[in-house]
Amino acid sequence: MSDQGSIARHFSKGSEVYEQEASLQREIAHEVLRRIEVAGQPKRILDLGCGTGFLTSLLLQTFPNAQVDAIDISREMLRKARLFVTGSRVKWIAGDAINYEFDAPYDLIASSSAIQWIYPQD
């Protein structure tokens, strides 16, 4: 998809300054986490459009027994995320969320600032 390719290029170019410029995205990630309501402790979590890992990090802290799969279309954003978020409970996935095929259901799917970038929007 050409739109997704241009989105990936856009975010890859911005990955170098994203940490310094993304104060709004950090606020949104905190707000998303505050609004999450789950029964019990999720074991499998998917972070759609994880970027540099703001929400991923918060999910790992909040749900200490969960495995988090973090997907982003930009390999450069994922490279930055690996520096920001460490540990064995996170799996980094380079790919387009619209085409992502998972092998088992997730207990929680979260996204802080990515849904508007996912095409096609029906």
Salt bridges, closest charged atoms under 4 A:
GLU16 OE2 - ARG79 NH2 2.77
GLU16 OE1 - LYS80 NZ 3.37
GLU31 OE1 - ARG34 NH2 2.79
GLU31 OE2 - ARG35 NE 2.57
ASP69 OD2 - ARG44 NH2 3.33
GLU76 OE1 - ARG79 NE 2.81
ASP103 OD1 - ARG44 NH2 3.63
